[in-house]
């Protein structure tokens, strides 16, 4: 598809945009107007773009999606399979629209919607909304911002330790619809919170989810971020997440990609002050003709930063997984300690994995390492398990499950971890 054609595609998505809700906030109106201008100037990325050369999203541009119209009518029983009993608060969005009847907040952390925050003229929104997930050169982030009217808003006050997780549940119910989920999470100095960002579907037809999440972590604060993408088999899922780390702050992330026909997740973590730490774990579990792409960038801009990343892919059938992880250590970011590992498992002769770990280091007193492996199950490990009485099929199933379960095990929410382990077990087990 030509650049002109991809420009027309984005313009077509904008044409269906409902009139923005009136707001007296000039900065918010300007933010959306600038996003509309950038959508008009940008084009859908193609495999000619370096960051997308392994990821062909042309099937997306062949479908004319329309904005989701209103929220589907769901009852509590409809979302029961996704309920997390440990959650202290839950925000439910149906096709991108907030569903207050299915949402709750049982404790004092400010958990609500962006629309409510705007109505209350919350100054924190102006300081952070649209300030971290840049869209000047990102068509999908710009498109999300152009549609911005509402979203999830979590604001943890200083020195508040949230003992129960916040569950942000995004449910797709409409075929051929495009939704634009938005999340803003702010953790004030000395606070801590766990966020579960969960994308699910109640139908199997094609639809498009274009999500943006911004997380601002202040000095000495901690955010645990679990992101689960289990969209429908025909879905398209493109997401951008930007994280800002303050002095001695900590960010722990586990992302799991299971669903969608084509998915892309961009995670950018920026260390803005000394002593920040992040730990990023990811798992892509795909089969048949799925394509799952994960792009990450950890930007060490200040000294004494620590980061650890492990990403795993399990690919079966004719599926295609992509991982591109960049670690940037800027000039002056001395005593940075960073490691990155990309481990990938091919379960069939037609499966494909493209992995590209990167280090860009401009400081001289650092400790950085990265590595990548792509292969099949270890024959010696299979032989060992067979020698202990397992059949070859059982041995392969057990090793494949263990490979993925290592990432799932790092999720602290027991009910979610159990469900995902069951999913991994079901998808990695082959009949004997």
C-alpha positions in Angstrom: 0.0 0.0 0.0 1.4 3.4 -0.9 1.9 6.3 1.6 -1.0 8.2 0.0 -3.2 5.1 0.6 -2.2 4.7 4.2 -2.8 8.5 4.7 -6.3 8.0 3.3 -6.9 5.0 5.7 -6.1 7.1 8.7 -8.2 9.9 7.4 -11.0 7.4 7.0 -10.7 6.4 10.6 -10.9 10.1 11.6 -14.0 10.7 9.6 -16.0 8.5 11.9 -14.8 10.4 15.0 -17.8 11.7 17.0 -17.7 15.4 17.8 -15.4 15.9 20.8 -17.2 16.7 24.1 -17.1 20.4 24.8 -14.6 21.3 27.5 -13.6 24.7 28.9 -10.0 23.4 29.3 -8.0 25.0 26.5 -5.0 22.7 27.0 -7.1 19.6 26.5 -8.7 21.0 23.4 -5.3 21.9 22.1 -4.0 18.4 22.8 -6.7 16.8 20.8 -6.4 19.3 18.0 -2.7 18.8 17.7 -3.3 15.0 17.6 -5.8 15.4 14.7 -3.2 17.5 12.8 -0.5 14.8 13.3 -2.9 12.0 12.2 -3.4 14.0 9.0 0.3 14.3 8.5 1.4 10.8 9.3 0.8 7.4 7.5 0.3 3.9 8.6 3.8 2.2 9.1 4.8 -0.4 6.6 7.6 -3.0 6.4 9.7 -0.3 4.7 9.9 1.5 8.0 12.8 0.1 10.1 10.8 -0.3 13.3 8.1 -2.3 11.4 10.2 -4.2 8.9 9.3 -7.6 10.4 5.6 -6.7 11.1 3.2 -6.4 8.2 0.0 -4.8 9.3 -1.4 -4.3 5.8 -4.3 -6.7 6.7 -5.5 -4.0 9.1 -5.7 -1.4 6.4 -7.9 -3.6 4.3 -10.7 -3.4 6.8 -12.8 -0.3 7.2 -13.4 0.0 11.0 -15.9 2.4 12.4 -15.7 3.9 15.9 -17.6 1.8 18.5 -21.0 3.3 19.0 -22.0 3.4 22.7 -21.4 0.7 25.2 -22.8 -2.8 24.9 -25.3 -3.9 27.6 -23.5 -6.4 29.9 -24.4 -7.8 33.2 -22.2 -8.9 36.1 -22.5 -12.6 34.9 -21.1 -11.6 31.5 -17.8 -10.5 33.0 -17.6 -13.2 35.7 -14.8 -15.1 33.8 -12.6 -12.0 34.0 -13.3 -11.0 37.6 -10.3 -10.8 40.0 -11.5 -11.3 43.6 -8.3 -9.7 44.9 -9.0 -6.4 43.3 -9.7 -3.4 45.6 -11.0 -1.4 42.6 -12.2 -2.2 39.1 -12.9 0.0 36.1 -14.7 -1.6 33.2 -14.8 -0.2 29.7 -17.0 -1.8 27.1 -15.8 -1.0 23.6 -13.9 1.9 25.1 -16.9 3.3 27.0 -16.9 3.4 30.8 -19.4 1.0 32.5 -20.1 2.4 36.0 -22.5 -0.4 36.9 -19.8 -3.0 36.5 -17.1 -0.9 38.2 -16.3 -0.3 41.9 -13.7 1.3 44.2 -13.7 -0.2 47.8 -10.8 1.9 49.2 -9.3 5.4 49.2 -7.0 5.5 46.2 -8.3 7.9 43.6 -9.6 5.5 40.9 -12.0 6.9 38.3 -12.2 8.2 34.8 -10.4 10.8 32.9 -13.7 12.5 32.1 -14.4 12.9 35.8 -11.0 14.3 36.4 -11.4 16.8 33.6 -14.8 17.9 35.0 -13.1 18.5 38.4 -10.3 20.4 36.7 -7.7 18.1 38.1 -4.3 19.8 37.7 -2.5 16.5 37.7 -4.2 15.5 34.5 -2.8 18.6 32.7 0.7 17.8 34.0 0.7 14.2 32.7 -2.0 13.5 30.2 -0.5 13.3 26.7 2.9 14.4 28.1 4.6 11.0 28.1 3.3 9.0 25.2 4.5 11.2 22.4 2.5 11.2 19.1 4.3 13.6 16.8 5.8 10.6 14.9 3.4 7.8 16.1 0.3 7.5 14.0 -1.5 5.2 16.3 -0.8 7.2 19.5 -1.9 10.3 17.6 -5.1 8.6 16.6 -5.8 7.5 20.1 -5.3 11.0 21.4 -7.5 12.5 18.6 -10.4 10.3 20.0 -9.6 11.1 23.6 -12.7 11.9 25.7 -12.4 9.4 28.5 -10.3 6.6 30.0 -9.0 5.1 33.2 -7.4 7.5 35.7 -5.5 6.2 38.8 -3.9 8.7 41.1 -2.2 7.4 44.2 -1.5 10.1 46.8 1.9 10.5 48.5 3.0 7.7 50.9 -0.2 5.7 50.2 0.5 2.0 49.9 -2.3 0.3 48.0 -2.6 -3.2 49.4 -5.0 -4.5 46.7 -4.6 -4.2 42.9 -6.6 -2.0 40.6 -8.2 -3.9 37.7 -8.7 -2.0 34.5 -10.8 -4.3 32.3 -11.4 -3.5 28.6 -14.0 -5.6 26.9 -14.6 -5.8 23.2 -18.2 -6.7 22.1 -18.8 -5.0 18.7 -17.6 -6.5 15.4 -15.9 -4.2 12.9 -15.5 -1.5 15.5 -12.5 0.5 16.5 -12.0 1.5 20.2 -9.4 3.7 21.7 -8.7 2.8 25.4 -6.7 5.3 27.4 -5.1 4.9 30.8 -3.3 7.4 33.0 -1.6 6.2 36.2 0.2 8.5 38.6 2.1 7.4 41.7 3.0 10.3 44.0 6.3 10.2 46.1 6.5 7.2 48.5 3.4 5.5 47.1 2.9 2.0 45.7 0.2 0.4 43.6 -0.5 -2.6 41.4 -2.2 -2.1 38.1 -3.8 -4.9 36.1 -4.5 -3.8 32.5 -6.7 -6.5 30.9 -7.9 -6.7 27.3 -10.5 -9.3 26.6 -13.3 -10.1 24.0 -16.8 -11.5 24.1 -16.9 -12.1 20.3 -14.7 -13.6 17.6 -15.2 -11.2 14.6 -12.7 -8.7 13.5 -12.3 -5.4 15.5 -9.5 -2.9 16.3 -8.1 -1.9 19.7 -5.8 1.0 19.7 -4.6 1.6 23.3 -2.4 4.2 25.0 -1.2 4.0 28.6 0.9 6.6 30.5 2.5 5.9 33.9 4.2 8.6 35.9 6.1 7.3 38.9 7.4 10.0 41.3 10.4 9.8 43.7 10.5 6.6 45.8 7.3 5.3 44.4 6.6 1.8 43.1 4.2 0.6 40.4 3.6 -3.0 39.5 2.0 -3.2 36.0 0.6 -6.4 34.7 -0.7 -6.2 31.2 -2.7 -9.1 29.6 -3.7 -9.1 25.9 -6.2 -11.9 25.3 -8.2 -10.4 22.5 -10.3 -12.3 20.0 -8.7 -14.5 17.3 -9.5 -12.0 14.5 -8.7 -8.8 16.4 -6.1 -6.2 15.7 -4.4 -4.8 18.8 -1.9 -2.0 18.8 -0.8 -0.4 22.0 1.7 2.2 23.3 2.8 2.5 26.9 5.1 5.2 28.2 6.6 5.1 31.7 8.4 8.0 33.5 10.6 7.1 36.5 11.5 9.5 39.2 14.4 9.4 41.8 14.8 5.9 43.4 11.4 4.8 41.9 10.6 1.3 40.8 8.6 -0.1 37.9 7.8 -3.8 37.6 6.1 -5.0 34.5 4.8 -8.4 33.3 3.1 -8.4 29.8 1.4 -11.4 28.3 0.2 -11.6 24.7 -2.0 -14.5 23.8 -4.8 -13.3 21.6 -5.3 -11.2 18.4 -4.6 -11.9 14.8 -2.0 -9.1 14.8 -0.7 -7.4 17.9 2.0 -4.8 18.5 3.0 -3.5 22.0 5.4 -0.6 22.3 6.8 0.0 25.8 9.1 3.0 26.5 10.6 3.5 30.0 12.5 6.7 30.7 14.6 7.1 33.8 14.4 10.8 34.5 16.3 10.9 37.8 19.1 8.9 39.6 18.6 5.5 41.2 15.5 4.4 39.3 14.9 0.7 38.8 12.8 -1.3 36.4 12.1 -5.0 35.8 10.3 -6.0 32.6 9.1 -9.5 31.8 7.2 -10.5 28.8 5.6 -13.6 27.2 4.1 -14.0 23.7 2.3 -17.3 23.2 0.9 -17.6 19.7 0.0 -20.2 17.1 -1.7 -20.8 13.7 -1.2 -17.5 11.7 -0.9 -15.0 14.6 1.6 -12.2 14.6 2.8 -10.7 17.9 5.3 -7.9 18.0 6.9 -6.4 21.1 9.1 -3.3 21.0 10.7 -1.9 24.2 13.1 0.9 25.0 14.6 1.4 28.4 16.2 4.9 28.4 18.8 5.4 31.1 19.2 9.1 31.2 20.6 9.5 34.7 23.3 7.7 36.8 22.8 4.7 39.1 19.9 3.2 37.0 19.1 -0.5 37.2 17.1 -2.5 34.7 16.4 -6.1 34.0 14.4 -7.5 31.1 13.5 -11.0 30.1 11.2 -11.6 27.1 10.0 -15.1 25.9 8.1 -16.2 22.8 6.5 -19.6 22.2 5.5 -19.9 18.6 3.6 -22.7 17.0 1.9 -23.4 13.7 2.8 -20.7 11.1 2.8 -17.9 13.6 5.4 -15.1 13.7 6.8 -13.4 16.8 8.9 -10.3 16.8 10.9 -8.8 19.7 13.0 -5.6 19.5 14.4 -4.4 22.8 16.7 -1.4 23.0 18.6 -0.3 26.1 19.9 3.3 25.9 22.6 4.5 28.3 23.0 8.2 27.7 26.1 10.4 28.3 26.5 10.9 32.0 24.4 8.0 33.1 27.3 6.4 34.9 27.1 3.3 37.0 24.1 2.0 35.1 23.5 -1.7 35.5 21.3 -3.3 32.8 20.7 -6.7 31.4 18.4 -8.0 28.7 17.5 -11.6 27.6 15.4 -12.7 24.7 14.6 -16.4 24.7 12.4 -18.0 22.0 11.0 -21.4 21.4 9.9 -22.7 18.0 7.3 -25.6 18.2 6.9 -26.2 14.4 8.9 -26.0 11.2 6.8 -23.1 9.9 7.0 -20.9 13.0 9.1 -17.8 12.8 10.8 -15.5 15.3 12.7 -12.3 14.6 14.6 -11.0 17.7 16.8 -7.9 17.9 18.2 -7.0 21.3 20.1 -3.7 21.2 22.5 -1.8 23.4 23.4 1.9 22.8 25.9 3.0 25.4 27.4 6.6 25.6 28.8 6.3 29.2 32.0 4.6 30.1 31.4 3.3 33.6 28.5 0.9 33.2 27.6 -2.8 33.4 25.4 -3.9 30.5 24.7 -7.2 28.9 22.2 -8.7 26.5 21.6 -12.0 24.7 19.1 -13.9 22.5 18.4 -17.5 21.8 16.0 -19.1 19.2 15.6 -22.9 19.1 13.5 -25.9 19.8 13.2 -28.0 22.9 16.4 -29.4 24.3 16.8 -33.1 23.2 18.8 -33.9 26.4 16.0 -32.5 28.6 13.4 -34.6 26.7 15.6 -37.7 27.1 16.0 -37.1 30.9 12.2 -36.8 31.4 11.6 -39.9 29.3 14.2 -41.8 31.4 12.0 -40.8 34.4 8.9 -42.5 32.9 7.3 -39.8 30.9 6.2 -40.3 27.3 7.9 -38.1 24.7 4.7 -36.1 24.2 4.3 -35.6 28.0 7.9 -34.5 28.2 7.6 -32.0 25.4 4.4 -30.6 26.9 5.9 -30.2 30.4 9.0 -28.5 29.1 7.0 -26.1 26.9 4.7 -25.3 29.8 7.6 -24.6 32.1 9.3 -22.3 29.6 6.3 -20.0 29.6 5.2 -20.5 33.2 8.5 -18.9 34.4 7.1 -15.5 33.3 3.6 -16.1 34.5 4.9 -17.0 37.9 6.1 -13.4 38.4 2.5 -12.1 38.5 1.5 -11.5 42.2 -2.3 -11.7 41.7 -3.0 -15.3 42.4 -6.3 -15.7 40.6 -4.9 -14.1 37.4 -1.7 -16.1 37.6 -3.8 -19.4 37.9 -5.9 -18.6 34.9 -3.0 -17.7 32.8 -1.1 -20.8 33.8 -4.1 -22.9 32.8 -4.2 -21.0 29.4 -0.5 -21.7 28.9 -0.9 -25.3 29.8 -3.9 -25.7 27.4 -2.1 -24.0 24.5 1.2 -25.8 24.9 -0.2 -29.3 25.4 -0.4 -31.6 22.4 -2.3 -34.9 22.4 -0.3 -38.0 22.9 
